[in-house]
Amino acid sequence: MNQDFKTAYDILQNNAQALQNSQQPNIDELMAVVEESIAAYKVCQSRIDAVEQALTQAFDNNQTQE
């Protein structure tokens, strides 16, 4: 799955909203929703980790230059 953060986050929001609004979830489709959500979560987590790493490096570089 090659997605950006916003697309993956939108998938998570939409799936969560659909499950919350569903009085009776469609069990036949539930596994597909879960798999899609896990993949989207991994994209989001990967992007968050990359940003945290970049910020840490930026702050570390800034402190060593002072």
C-alpha positions as CSV (number, residue, x, y, z in Angstrom):
1,M,0.0,0.0,0.0
2,N,1.7,3.2,-1.1
3,Q,-0.3,6.0,0.4
4,D,0.3,9.3,2.0
5,F,-0.5,10.1,5.6
6,K,-3.7,12.0,4.9
7,T,-5.2,9.3,2.7
8,A,-4.4,6.6,5.3
9,Y,-5.7,8.8,8.1
10,D,-9.0,9.3,6.1
11,I,-9.3,5.6,5.7
12,L,-9.0,5.1,9.4
13,Q,-11.5,7.8,10.2
14,N,-14.0,6.5,7.6
15,N,-13.8,2.9,8.8
16,A,-14.1,3.9,12.5
17,Q,-17.1,6.1,11.7
18,A,-18.8,3.4,9.6
19,L,-18.3,0.8,12.4
20,Q,-19.6,3.3,15.1
21,N,-22.7,4.1,13.0
22,S,-23.4,0.5,12.2
23,Q,-26.1,-1.0,14.3
24,Q,-25.2,-4.4,13.0
25,P,-21.8,-4.7,11.4
26,N,-21.6,-6.8,8.2
27,I,-19.4,-9.7,9.5
28,D,-18.7,-10.7,5.9
29,E,-17.0,-7.4,5.2
30,L,-15.5,-6.9,8.7
31,M,-12.2,-8.7,7.9
32,A,-11.6,-6.5,4.8
33,V,-12.3,-3.4,6.9
34,V,-9.9,-4.6,9.6
35,E,-7.2,-5.4,7.1
36,E,-7.6,-2.1,5.3
37,S,-7.4,-0.3,8.7
38,I,-4.3,-2.1,9.8
39,A,-2.5,-1.2,6.5
40,A,-3.6,2.4,6.9
41,Y,-2.5,2.5,10.5
42,K,1.0,1.2,9.5
43,V,1.2,4.0,6.9
44,C,0.3,6.6,9.5
45,Q,2.7,5.2,12.1
46,S,5.5,5.0,9.6
47,R,5.0,8.7,8.6
48,I,4.8,9.7,12.3
49,D,8.0,7.9,13.1
50,A,9.8,9.5,10.1
51,V,8.7,13.0,11.2
52,E,9.7,12.3,14.8
53,Q,13.1,11.1,13.7
54,A,13.6,14.1,11.4
55,L,12.6,16.5,14.2
56,T,15.0,14.8,16.6
57,Q,17.8,15.1,14.2
58,A,17.0,18.7,13.5
59,F,17.0,19.6,17.2
60,D,20.2,17.6,17.8
61,N,21.9,19.4,14.9
62,N,20.7,22.7,16.1
63,Q,22.0,22.1,19.6
64,T,25.4,21.0,18.5
65,Q,25.8,24.2,16.4
66,E,25.1,26.5,19.3
